[in-house]
Amino acid sequence: MRLKAAAVAVLILVSAAAHAAERFVATSGNDANAGTLASPFKTINKAAAVSLPGDVVSVRGGIYNTAVSVSAKGTATARIVIRSYPGEKAVIDGTGLGTSTILVNFSGTQYLDFTGFEVRNAPYIGINIRNGHSTRIADNVIHHTYRGAVYFGADAMGGSTDAIIENNVAYNNVLENTAHSTSGGWAGTLVITRTNGATIRGNRVYNNDGEAIIVNRSDNALVYGNELFDNFSQGVFLDNARFTTVDSNLIYSTGNTRYFRDGFPGQGIAIANETYTDSNPSTDNTIVNNIVVGTRWGFYYGNFENGGGLKNTRVANNTFHKTAQEIVRIAVDAHANSVIENNIFHTAGGSGTSIAGSGVTFRNNNWYGVNAGAAAGSGDVIGNPNFANAGGFTANDYRVQTGSVAIARAADLLAVVKNDYFGAARALPFDIGAHQYSTGAPADTQAPTVPAGVRATDGQGSTISITWNGATDNVGVSGYTVLRNGVAIADVTTNSYNDRSVSPKVLYNYQVVAYDAAGNRSAASSVLSVAWKASEGQSDADTVAPSAPLNFRVADKAAYTVTMAWTVANDNVGVTKYRVYQNGVLIGHSVANAFTATSLETGKTYSFTVEAVDAAGNVSQQSGTLYVAMAKKRRAA
């Protein structure tokens, strides 16, 4: 695994630091005991049942040959932590338990961490989370399960939220499929289903008799920084998955035929829509920065069962090497608005490509040792990408070297793919593949600061005069765009503007955006609401506050930004803006029911709330708190 161990330890320590009490479990304990270090409980079940938000359950080293069942609920500020006692290893072993036994079962858990255990010999599923919220499974070793290693699911679509499965090792799982059925029916190793918002990162998954990772009937998942090899059927499978990002994973086959299917190694990354009673057709998925080596197909779309096609899908800046069959295979279907660009397709042997149907655009890819066929596109480069050690099984083997034709030949995707596989910031010129070799000075991509202090200075007749404090920029501010009620009405080079087309007693909402010569634009300023009265002495007092914004949710998430949305609030006169708070601090306003927070740090979890404001300054109650975990940046391998 490539995630920083120190960063993971900090997360655990932060959770532990806030605990109200520490409860202890030991093989020599008794559930009638007080649960102290000197008088420990015997079972995790007992310790969890009496734990309150902020508590830590420390399980002493030893073998626990019993099923674990937990339904504890922490809070956002006081998580419950169940862990192996520091410096010791607690082993949960399912040997001899009933055939349908889930070894570690979490039901309805909230804000809970389960970390540092060895989970083995599960008669059914190793670790199962159902209808959970913000439950974190981290730093465990799970092996020799009959079915899946970790399953995060729900009774209905979206019934589980904010799943975190990170830094685990999973091997020799899905033993139900040791005969390697070709007709389906087996489990995956790490699976999320019916879940909104999941992070699967930093896991090492290998030698399993089912898929390594499955995202199924779920939205807004991030599959990041995992090492997956020698797994039956495929590495990452998006099945009825939407708004999912598969980023910076190393997927490969060592040639171990024990995990071949139909005489071939498993696929690399696949998308399809299998049949369920509650379908969620795959769309708006992003596949970037992955390194895929020696698989059956590198990238694959399958039109089977429900079909549906590649919809709004981007496959960019990946490196694919030496597949057993087609390096990219796309079955005919109703594809639409999908792009495969800036990828290295490097192989020897195999069958080239298999592309059927329209709706998928290929461009700016590097082809070597393979005939692009129907996948050829504008801006393509033919030639040797010059890997450091083609055929190896580490990410470093696929760094491009001096003289590579992939250097400085890619389409500019800097706004989308900000870092490469190794966590290095991408720059212009933009390189093809998962590794950004070019480190030259990039073009100006820094936006000016947001104009502040927007205020009205005068208003008479049909004119409103506004001014603001000048913005700053690393190169220089070229001008400002003035928006009225969300629509641009003027560009000016000074920090003031006279709006000469207004009417008395009509409310106008003004914002200002700064821009520089490179076309970089700041976020819009805070909203200034102005309404001039027809004559003095009139009163239009409004004392009714808007309703609180509802359905506050993540609409999109990238490496350093998150876009949030909510249901429009109601007001007797009208909502003029929304205030957005990050970790309790006001960070901006929006006139629409969406907002993008930027400059977020990797490896951190942020809390957001939003409130509605009307023209009279009445403020609604705040929305519920939205917690967003940002993916960690990896140390360069």
C-alpha positions as CSV (number, residue, x, y, z in Angstrom):
1,M,0.0,0.0,0.0
2,R,1.2,3.5,-0.8
3,L,-0.7,5.7,1.6
4,K,1.3,7.3,4.4
5,A,1.0,5.2,7.5
6,A,1.7,8.3,9.7
7,A,-1.3,10.1,8.2
8,V,-3.6,7.1,9.0
9,A,-2.2,7.0,12.6
10,V,-3.1,10.6,13.0
11,L,-6.7,9.9,12.1
12,I,-7.0,7.2,14.7
13,L,-5.3,9.3,17.4
14,V,-7.6,12.2,16.7
15,S,-10.6,9.9,17.1
16,A,-9.2,8.4,20.3
17,A,-8.3,11.8,21.8
18,A,-11.9,12.9,21.9
19,H,-13.2,9.8,23.7
20,A,-15.1,9.9,26.9
21,A,-14.1,6.5,28.2
22,E,-11.9,3.5,27.2
23,R,-13.4,0.1,27.5
24,F,-11.3,-3.1,27.4
25,V,-11.8,-6.6,26.0
26,A,-9.6,-9.6,26.6
27,T,-9.9,-13.4,26.0
28,S,-9.6,-13.8,29.8
29,G,-12.3,-11.3,30.6
30,N,-15.9,-11.7,31.6
31,D,-18.9,-9.7,30.3
32,A,-20.0,-9.2,33.9
33,N,-16.8,-7.3,34.6
34,A,-16.5,-3.5,34.6
35,G,-14.7,-3.4,31.3
36,T,-11.6,-1.7,32.7
37,L,-8.0,-2.6,31.9
38,A,-7.8,-4.6,35.1
39,S,-11.3,-6.1,34.8
40,P,-12.0,-6.4,31.0
41,F,-15.1,-7.6,29.2
42,K,-14.8,-10.9,27.3
43,T,-16.6,-9.9,24.1
44,I,-16.5,-6.9,21.7
45,N,-20.3,-7.2,21.6
46,K,-20.6,-6.3,25.3
47,A,-18.1,-3.4,25.1
48,A,-19.8,-2.0,22.0
49,A,-23.3,-2.3,23.5
50,V,-22.3,-0.1,26.5
51,S,-20.2,2.4,24.5
52,L,-21.2,6.0,24.1
53,P,-20.1,8.6,21.6
54,G,-16.4,9.3,21.9
55,D,-15.6,5.9,23.6
56,V,-12.7,3.7,22.6
57,V,-13.0,-0.1,22.8
58,S,-9.5,-1.6,23.0
59,V,-9.3,-5.3,22.3
60,R,-6.3,-7.1,23.8
61,G,-4.3,-9.5,21.7
62,G,-5.5,-13.0,21.3
63,I,-7.9,-15.2,19.3
64,Y,-11.6,-14.5,19.6
65,N,-13.5,-17.4,18.2
66,T,-16.9,-15.8,18.1
67,A,-19.1,-13.6,15.9
68,V,-19.1,-9.9,16.5
69,S,-22.3,-7.9,16.2
70,V,-22.3,-4.1,16.7
71,S,-25.0,-1.4,16.3
72,A,-23.3,1.4,18.2
73,K,-23.6,5.1,17.1
74,G,-21.1,7.8,17.6
75,T,-21.4,11.4,16.5
76,A,-19.6,13.6,14.0
77,T,-17.5,15.1,16.8
78,A,-17.3,12.0,19.0
79,R,-16.7,8.8,17.0
80,I,-16.7,5.4,18.6
81,V,-13.4,3.5,17.9
82,I,-13.1,-0.3,18.1
83,R,-9.5,-1.2,17.8
84,S,-6.8,-3.8,18.6
85,Y,-5.0,-2.7,21.7
86,P,-1.9,-0.7,20.7
87,G,1.1,-3.0,20.1
88,E,-1.1,-6.1,20.1
89,K,-3.1,-8.0,17.5
90,A,-6.6,-9.1,18.1
91,V,-7.7,-12.0,15.8
92,I,-11.4,-12.7,15.1
93,D,-11.6,-16.2,13.9
94,G,-14.7,-17.9,12.5
95,T,-13.4,-21.5,12.6
96,G,-16.3,-23.8,13.6
97,L,-19.1,-21.2,13.5
98,G,-22.3,-21.9,11.5
99,T,-22.1,-21.8,7.7
100,S,-24.2,-18.6,7.4
101,T,-22.4,-16.7,10.0
102,I,-21.3,-13.1,9.3
103,L,-18.1,-12.9,11.3
104,V,-18.1,-9.1,12.0
105,N,-21.5,-7.6,11.5
106,F,-22.3,-3.8,11.8
107,S,-26.0,-2.9,11.6
108,G,-27.0,0.8,11.5
109,T,-23.7,2.0,12.9
110,Q,-22.8,5.6,12.7
111,Y,-19.5,7.5,13.1
112,L,-17.7,4.3,14.0
113,D,-14.1,3.1,13.3
114,F,-13.1,-0.6,13.2
115,T,-9.4,-0.8,12.9
116,G,-6.3,-3.0,13.4
117,F,-7.8,-6.5,13.5
118,E,-7.1,-9.8,11.7
119,V,-10.4,-11.2,10.5
120,R,-10.1,-14.8,9.2
121,N,-12.0,-18.0,8.3
122,A,-15.4,-16.3,8.1
123,P,-18.1,-18.9,7.3
124,Y,-19.8,-16.3,5.2
125,I,-18.8,-12.6,5.0
126,G,-15.8,-11.3,6.8
127,I,-16.9,-7.7,7.7
128,N,-20.5,-6.7,6.8
129,I,-21.9,-3.1,7.3
130,R,-25.6,-2.6,6.6
131,N,-27.5,0.7,6.6
132,G,-24.4,2.4,8.1
133,H,-23.4,6.0,8.1
134,S,-19.7,7.2,8.2
135,T,-18.5,3.8,9.3
136,R,-14.8,3.3,8.7
137,I,-13.1,-0.1,8.2
138,A,-9.3,0.5,8.3
139,D,-5.9,-1.2,8.7
140,N,-7.3,-4.7,9.0
141,V,-6.1,-8.0,7.5
142,I,-9.0,-10.1,6.1
143,H,-8.4,-13.5,4.7
144,H,-9.9,-16.9,4.1
145,T,-13.6,-15.9,4.0
146,Y,-16.2,-18.0,2.3
147,R,-17.8,-15.0,0.6
148,G,-16.6,-11.3,0.5
149,A,-14.0,-9.7,2.7
150,V,-15.9,-6.4,3.3
151,Y,-19.4,-5.7,2.2
152,F,-21.0,-2.2,2.7
153,G,-24.6,-2.3,1.8
154,A,-28.2,-1.2,2.6
155,D,-31.8,-2.4,2.4
156,A,-32.7,0.4,-0.1
157,M,-30.9,2.7,-2.6
158,G,-28.8,5.2,-0.7
159,G,-29.5,3.5,2.6
160,S,-25.8,3.6,3.5
161,T,-23.7,6.7,3.3
162,D,-20.1,7.9,3.6
163,A,-18.5,4.4,3.7
164,I,-14.8,4.3,4.2
165,I,-12.7,1.2,3.5
166,E,-9.0,2.0,3.6
167,N,-5.6,0.6,4.1
168,N,-6.8,-3.0,4.6
169,V,-5.1,-6.2,3.2
170,A,-7.5,-8.7,1.7
171,Y,-6.3,-12.1,0.3
172,N,-7.7,-15.6,-0.1
173,N,-11.3,-14.5,0.0
174,V,-14.4,-15.5,-1.9
175,L,-13.6,-19.1,-1.4
176,E,-17.1,-20.0,-2.5
177,N,-15.8,-19.7,-6.0
178,T,-12.6,-21.8,-5.8
179,A,-14.1,-23.9,-8.7
180,H,-14.2,-20.7,-10.8
181,S,-17.7,-20.6,-12.2
182,T,-18.0,-18.9,-15.5
183,S,-21.7,-18.2,-15.1
184,G,-21.5,-15.7,-12.3
185,G,-23.0,-15.7,-8.8
186,W,-19.8,-15.3,-6.8
187,A,-19.1,-12.3,-4.6
188,G,-16.5,-9.5,-4.8
189,T,-13.7,-9.0,-2.2
190,L,-14.4,-5.3,-1.3
191,V,-18.0,-4.3,-2.3
192,I,-20.2,-1.3,-1.8
193,T,-23.9,-1.4,-2.8
194,R,-26.8,0.9,-2.4
195,T,-24.5,3.4,-0.9
196,N,-24.1,7.2,-1.5
197,G,-20.6,8.5,-0.9
198,A,-17.9,5.8,-0.4
199,T,-14.2,5.9,-0.3
200,I,-12.2,2.7,-1.0
201,R,-8.5,3.7,-0.9
202,G,-5.0,2.4,0.0
203,N,-6.1,-1.3,0.1
204,R,-4.0,-4.2,-1.1
205,V,-6.2,-6.9,-2.6
206,Y,-4.8,-10.0,-4.1
207,N,-5.3,-13.8,-4.6
208,N,-9.0,-13.7,-4.3
209,D,-11.5,-15.9,-6.1
210,G,-13.8,-13.0,-7.0
211,E,-13.5,-9.4,-8.3
212,A,-11.2,-7.2,-6.2
213,I,-13.5,-4.1,-5.9
214,I,-17.1,-3.7,-6.9
215,V,-19.1,-0.5,-6.9
216,N,-22.7,-1.6,-7.3
217,R,-25.9,0.5,-7.4
218,S,-24.1,3.3,-5.7
219,D,-23.3,7.0,-6.3
220,N,-20.3,9.3,-5.6
221,A,-17.7,6.7,-4.8
222,L,-14.0,7.2,-4.9
223,V,-11.7,4.2,-5.7
224,Y,-8.3,5.5,-5.1
225,G,-4.7,4.3,-4.6
226,N,-5.4,0.6,-4.3
227,E,-3.0,-2.2,-5.3
228,L,-5.0,-5.1,-6.9
229,F,-3.4,-8.2,-8.4
230,D,-4.2,-11.8,-9.3
231,N,-7.9,-11.6,-8.6
232,F,-10.5,-13.7,-10.4
233,S,-12.5,-12.0,-13.2
234,Q,-11.5,-8.3,-12.7
235,G,-9.8,-5.6,-10.7
236,V,-12.4,-2.8,-10.5
237,F,-16.0,-3.3,-11.6
238,L,-18.4,-0.5,-11.8
239,D,-21.9,-2.0,-12.0
240,N,-24.8,0.4,-12.0
241,A,-22.5,3.0,-10.6
242,R,-22.8,6.8,-11.1
243,F,-20.6,9.8,-10.4
244,T,-17.7,7.4,-9.4
245,T,-14.0,8.2,-9.7
246,V,-11.4,5.4,-10.2
247,D,-8.1,7.2,-9.7
248,S,-4.5,6.1,-9.3
249,N,-4.9,2.4,-8.8
250,L,-2.2,-0.2,-9.7
251,I,-3.9,-3.3,-11.2
252,Y,-2.0,-6.2,-12.6
253,S,-1.6,-10.0,-13.1
254,T,1.6,-11.7,-12.3
255,G,0.6,-14.5,-14.6
256,N,-0.6,-16.8,-11.8
257,T,-3.1,-19.0,-13.6
258,R,-4.8,-20.0,-10.3
259,Y,-6.8,-16.8,-10.8
260,F,-7.5,-16.9,-14.5
261,R,-11.0,-17.0,-16.0
262,D,-11.6,-18.8,-19.2
263,G,-7.9,-19.2,-19.6
264,F,-7.1,-15.5,-19.2
265,P,-6.2,-13.2,-16.3
266,G,-8.9,-10.9,-14.9
267,Q,-9.9,-7.7,-16.6
268,G,-8.4,-4.4,-15.5
269,I,-11.3,-1.9,-15.2
270,A,-14.8,-2.7,-16.3
271,I,-18.2,-1.0,-16.5
272,A,-21.5,-2.7,-17.1
273,N,-25.1,-2.7,-15.9
274,E,-26.2,-6.1,-14.5
275,T,-29.9,-6.7,-13.8
276,Y,-31.4,-5.9,-10.4
277,T,-34.9,-4.9,-9.1
278,D,-33.5,-1.4,-8.4
279,S,-31.3,-0.4,-11.3
280,N,-29.0,2.6,-11.2
281,P,-27.5,2.7,-14.8
282,S,-23.9,3.6,-14.9
283,T,-23.2,7.2,-15.9
284,D,-20.8,10.2,-15.3
285,N,-17.9,8.1,-14.2
286,T,-14.2,9.1,-14.3
287,I,-11.3,6.7,-14.8
288,V,-7.9,8.5,-14.5
289,N,-4.3,7.9,-13.6
290,N,-4.5,4.1,-13.3
291,I,-1.7,1.7,-14.2
292,V,-3.1,-1.6,-15.6
293,V,-0.6,-4.3,-16.5
294,G,-1.0,-7.9,-17.9
295,T,-4.8,-8.1,-17.6
296,R,-7.2,-9.7,-20.1
297,W,-8.6,-6.4,-21.2
298,G,-7.3,-3.1,-20.0
299,F,-10.5,-1.1,-20.1
300,Y,-13.8,-2.9,-20.9
301,Y,-17.4,-2.0,-21.3
302,G,-19.8,-4.9,-21.5
303,N,-23.3,-4.8,-23.0
304,F,-24.9,-7.7,-21.1
305,E,-28.0,-8.0,-19.0
306,N,-29.3,-4.4,-18.7
307,G,-26.8,-2.8,-21.1
308,G,-27.2,1.0,-21.3
309,G,-23.9,2.1,-22.8
310,L,-21.1,4.4,-21.7
311,K,-22.7,7.6,-20.7
312,N,-20.8,10.8,-19.9
313,T,-17.7,8.7,-19.1
314,R,-14.1,10.0,-19.2
315,V,-11.2,7.6,-19.4
316,A,-8.0,9.8,-19.3
317,N,-4.3,9.7,-18.5
318,N,-4.2,6.0,-17.7
319,T,-1.3,3.6,-18.6
320,F,-2.3,0.2,-20.0
321,H,0.4,-2.4,-20.8
322,K,0.5,-5.8,-22.4
323,T,-3.0,-7.2,-22.1
324,A,-3.7,-10.8,-23.0
325,Q,-6.6,-9.8,-25.4
326,E,-7.9,-6.4,-26.5
327,I,-6.2,-3.5,-24.7
328,V,-9.5,-1.6,-24.9
329,R,-12.8,-3.4,-25.6
330,I,-16.2,-1.6,-25.9
331,A,-19.3,-3.5,-26.9
332,V,-21.9,-1.9,-29.1
333,D,-24.5,0.0,-27.1
334,A,-26.2,3.4,-26.8
335,H,-23.0,5.2,-25.8
336,A,-23.1,9.0,-25.4
337,N,-20.8,11.9,-24.5
338,S,-17.9,9.6,-23.5
339,V,-14.2,10.4,-24.2
340,I,-11.1,8.2,-24.0
341,E,-8.1,10.5,-24.2
342,N,-4.5,10.9,-23.1
343,N,-4.0,7.2,-22.4
344,I,-0.9,5.1,-23.1
345,F,-1.9,1.8,-24.8
346,H,1.3,-0.3,-25.0
347,T,1.2,-4.0,-25.7
348,A,2.8,-6.8,-27.6
349,G,0.5,-9.6,-28.9
350,G,-3.1,-9.5,-27.9
351,S,-5.8,-8.5,-30.4
352,G,-5.5,-4.7,-30.6
353,T,-8.8,-3.1,-29.9
354,S,-12.5,-4.0,-30.2
355,I,-14.7,-0.9,-30.5
356,A,-18.3,-1.1,-31.5
357,G,-20.9,1.6,-32.0
358,S,-20.7,5.4,-31.8
359,G,-20.9,7.8,-28.9
360,V,-17.3,7.3,-27.7
361,T,-14.6,9.8,-28.8
362,F,-11.0,8.7,-28.9
363,R,-8.2,11.3,-29.1
364,N,-4.7,12.2,-28.0
365,N,-3.8,8.6,-27.1
366,N,-0.3,7.0,-27.4
367,W,-0.3,3.7,-29.2
368,Y,2.7,1.3,-29.3
369,G,2.8,-2.3,-30.4
370,V,-0.9,-2.3,-31.1
371,N,-3.1,-1.3,-34.0
372,A,-5.6,1.3,-32.7
373,G,-8.1,0.3,-35.4
374,A,-11.5,2.0,-34.7
375,A,-10.0,3.6,-31.6
376,A,-7.7,5.8,-33.6
377,G,-8.4,9.5,-33.1
378,S,-7.2,13.1,-33.6
379,G,-4.0,14.0,-31.8
380,D,-2.9,10.4,-31.5
381,V,0.8,9.6,-31.1
382,I,2.4,6.4,-32.4
383,G,5.7,5.4,-30.8
384,N,7.5,4.0,-27.7
385,P,6.4,5.6,-24.4
386,N,9.8,4.5,-23.1
387,F,8.9,3.1,-19.7
388,A,11.5,2.6,-17.0
389,N,10.9,-1.1,-16.9
390,A,8.1,-2.4,-19.1
391,G,6.7,-5.7,-17.8
392,G,7.4,-5.0,-14.1
393,F,4.8,-5.0,-11.4
394,T,5.5,-1.7,-9.6
395,A,4.2,1.7,-10.5
396,N,7.8,3.0,-10.9
397,D,8.3,0.6,-13.8
398,Y,5.8,2.7,-15.8
399,R,7.4,6.1,-15.3
400,V,8.2,7.5,-18.8
401,Q,11.8,8.4,-19.5
402,T,13.6,11.0,-21.5
403,G,12.7,10.6,-25.2
404,S,9.2,9.2,-24.6
405,V,6.8,10.2,-27.3
406,A,4.1,10.7,-24.5
407,I,5.9,13.8,-23.2
408,A,4.1,17.1,-23.9
409,R,1.7,15.5,-26.4
410,A,-1.5,15.3,-24.4
411,A,-4.6,17.4,-24.5
412,D,-4.7,19.9,-21.7
413,L,-6.8,18.4,-18.9
414,L,-5.2,20.4,-16.1
415,A,-8.6,21.5,-14.8
416,V,-9.7,17.8,-14.5
417,V,-6.6,15.7,-13.8
418,K,-4.6,17.9,-11.3
419,N,-2.1,15.3,-10.1
420,D,-0.6,12.2,-11.6
421,Y,-0.5,8.6,-10.2
422,F,2.4,9.5,-8.0
423,G,0.7,12.5,-6.4
424,A,2.8,15.0,-8.3
425,A,1.1,18.1,-9.6
426,R,0.5,18.1,-13.3
427,A,1.8,21.0,-15.3
428,L,1.8,22.3,-18.8
429,P,2.9,20.9,-21.2
430,F,0.6,18.0,-20.4
431,D,1.9,14.5,-20.8
432,I,0.1,11.3,-21.9
433,G,-0.3,8.5,-19.4
434,A,-0.5,8.1,-15.6
435,H,3.0,9.7,-15.1
436,Q,3.5,13.5,-15.6
437,Y,7.2,13.7,-16.7
438,S,7.2,17.4,-17.6
439,T,8.0,19.7,-14.7
440,G,8.6,23.0,-16.7
441,A,7.0,26.2,-15.6
442,P,3.3,25.9,-16.2
443,A,1.1,28.5,-17.9
444,D,-0.7,30.9,-15.6
445,T,-3.6,28.9,-14.1
446,Q,-4.0,30.8,-10.9
447,A,-7.2,32.7,-10.6
448,P,-7.4,36.2,-9.0
449,T,-8.7,36.5,-5.5
450,V,-12.4,37.0,-4.9
451,P,-13.4,40.7,-4.9
452,A,-14.4,41.8,-1.4
453,G,-16.3,44.7,0.1
454,V,-18.9,45.0,-2.6
455,R,-21.1,48.0,-1.6
456,A,-23.6,50.5,-2.9
457,T,-22.3,54.1,-2.9
458,D,-25.2,55.9,-4.5
459,G,-28.7,55.5,-5.9
460,Q,-30.9,57.9,-7.6
461,G,-33.4,57.9,-10.5
462,S,-32.7,54.8,-12.5
463,T,-29.1,54.3,-11.4
464,I,-27.4,52.2,-8.7
465,S,-23.7,52.8,-8.1
466,I,-21.5,50.0,-6.6
467,T,-17.9,49.7,-5.8
468,W,-15.6,47.0,-4.3
469,N,-12.0,46.4,-3.1
470,G,-9.5,45.6,-5.8
471,A,-8.7,41.9,-6.2
472,T,-5.1,40.5,-6.4
473,D,-3.5,38.0,-8.8
474,N,-0.1,36.3,-9.2
475,V,0.4,38.1,-12.5
476,G,-2.2,40.8,-12.6
477,V,-5.9,41.5,-12.6
478,S,-7.2,42.5,-16.1
479,G,-10.8,43.4,-15.2
480,Y,-14.0,42.6,-13.5
481,T,-17.4,41.2,-14.6
482,V,-20.4,42.6,-12.9
483,L,-23.4,40.2,-12.4
484,R,-26.9,41.3,-11.6
485,N,-29.3,38.6,-10.4
486,G,-26.7,36.0,-11.6
487,V,-26.4,37.4,-15.2
488,A,-23.3,39.2,-16.4
489,I,-24.2,42.8,-17.4
490,A,-20.8,44.5,-17.8
491,D,-17.0,44.1,-17.9
492,V,-15.0,47.0,-16.4
493,T,-11.3,47.7,-15.8
494,T,-11.9,49.7,-12.6
495,N,-13.4,48.6,-9.3
496,S,-16.7,50.5,-9.6
497,Y,-19.8,50.4,-11.8
498,N,-22.9,52.5,-12.4
499,D,-26.0,50.4,-13.3
500,R,-28.3,52.8,-15.2
501,S,-31.2,50.4,-15.9
502,V,-32.9,49.8,-12.6
503,S,-36.3,50.6,-11.2
504,P,-37.4,51.8,-7.7
505,K,-38.5,49.2,-5.1
506,V,-37.1,46.3,-7.2
507,L,-34.5,44.1,-5.4
508,Y,-31.3,43.6,-7.3
509,N,-28.5,41.2,-6.4
510,Y,-25.0,42.2,-7.4
511,Q,-21.8,40.1,-7.6
512,V,-18.4,40.8,-9.0
513,V,-15.9,38.4,-10.6
514,A,-12.2,39.2,-11.2
515,Y,-10.3,37.9,-14.2
516,D,-6.7,38.0,-15.5
517,A,-5.1,38.1,-18.9
518,A,-4.9,34.2,-19.1
519,G,-8.7,34.0,-18.7
520,N,-8.6,32.7,-15.1
521,R,-11.6,33.9,-13.2
522,S,-12.2,34.2,-9.5
523,A,-15.3,32.9,-7.7
524,A,-18.1,35.4,-7.5
525,S,-18.1,37.8,-4.6
526,S,-20.6,37.9,-1.8
527,V,-24.0,39.0,-2.9
528,L,-25.0,42.7,-2.5
529,S,-28.8,43.1,-2.3
530,V,-30.0,46.6,-3.2
531,A,-33.6,48.0,-3.6
532,W,-34.1,51.8,-3.9
533,K,-37.4,53.1,-2.7
534,A,-39.5,55.4,-4.8
535,S,-39.7,57.9,-2.0
536,E,-38.5,58.3,1.6
537,G,-40.8,57.1,4.3
538,Q,-42.0,53.9,2.6
539,S,-41.6,50.7,4.6
540,D,-41.6,47.2,3.3
541,A,-40.5,45.5,6.5
542,D,-40.1,41.7,6.2
543,T,-39.5,39.8,9.5
544,V,-40.1,36.2,8.3
545,A,-37.0,34.0,8.0
546,P,-36.7,31.6,5.1
547,S,-37.0,27.8,5.7
548,A,-33.8,25.9,6.3
549,P,-32.2,24.4,3.1
550,L,-32.9,20.6,2.9
551,N,-31.3,17.7,1.2
552,F,-27.8,19.1,1.6
553,R,-25.5,16.7,-0.3
554,V,-22.4,16.2,-2.3
555,A,-23.0,16.8,-6.0
556,D,-19.4,16.4,-7.2
557,K,-16.0,15.8,-5.7
558,A,-12.5,16.1,-7.1
559,A,-9.0,15.9,-5.7
560,Y,-9.1,19.4,-4.0
561,T,-12.7,20.6,-4.4
562,V,-16.2,19.5,-3.5
563,T,-19.4,20.8,-5.0
564,M,-22.5,20.8,-2.7
565,A,-26.1,21.2,-3.6
566,W,-29.4,21.6,-1.7
567,T,-33.1,22.0,-2.2
568,V,-34.2,25.7,-2.7
569,A,-35.4,27.2,0.5
570,N,-38.8,28.9,0.8
571,D,-39.5,32.5,1.9
572,N,-42.6,34.7,2.0
573,V,-40.8,37.3,-0.2
574,G,-37.8,35.5,-1.6
575,V,-34.4,34.0,-0.8
576,T,-31.6,36.2,-2.0
577,K,-28.6,34.1,-1.1
578,Y,-27.2,31.2,0.8
579,R,-24.3,31.3,3.3
580,V,-22.0,28.3,3.3
581,Y,-19.9,27.4,6.4
582,Q,-16.8,25.1,6.5
583,N,-15.9,23.7,9.9
584,G,-18.2,26.4,11.4
585,V,-16.5,29.3,9.5
586,L,-18.3,31.3,6.8
587,I,-16.5,30.6,3.5
588,G,-18.8,32.1,0.9
589,H,-22.2,32.9,-0.5
590,S,-24.2,31.6,-3.4
591,V,-27.3,33.0,-5.1
592,A,-28.0,29.5,-6.5
593,N,-28.6,26.3,-4.5
594,A,-25.1,25.0,-5.1
595,F,-21.6,26.0,-4.0
596,T,-18.0,24.7,-4.7
597,A,-15.5,24.7,-1.8
598,T,-11.9,24.8,-3.1
599,S,-8.3,24.4,-1.8
600,L,-9.3,21.4,0.4
601,E,-6.5,19.4,1.8
602,T,-6.0,15.8,1.1
603,G,-6.5,13.3,3.9
604,K,-8.8,15.6,5.9
605,T,-12.6,15.4,6.7
606,Y,-14.5,18.7,6.5
607,S,-17.9,19.7,7.8
608,F,-20.2,22.0,5.9
609,T,-23.6,23.7,6.7
610,V,-25.7,26.1,4.7
611,E,-28.3,28.7,5.6
612,A,-30.7,30.8,3.6
613,V,-30.9,34.7,3.8
614,D,-33.6,37.0,2.4
615,A,-33.4,40.6,1.3
616,A,-34.3,41.9,4.7
617,G,-31.5,40.0,6.3
618,N,-33.6,37.3,7.9
619,V,-31.6,34.1,8.3
620,S,-33.0,30.5,8.3
621,Q,-31.9,27.8,10.6
622,Q,-28.8,25.9,9.3
623,S,-29.1,22.7,7.3
624,G,-27.9,19.4,8.7
625,T,-24.2,19.0,8.7
626,L,-22.5,17.4,5.7
627,Y,-19.2,15.6,6.3
628,V,-16.8,15.2,3.4
629,A,-13.6,13.1,3.5
630,M,-11.0,14.1,1.0
631,A,-8.7,11.4,-0.5
632,K,-5.2,11.2,0.7
633,K,-2.2,12.2,-1.4
634,R,0.3,9.4,-1.7
635,R,4.1,9.5,-1.2
636,A,5.9,9.1,-4.5
637,A,6.8,5.5,-4.9
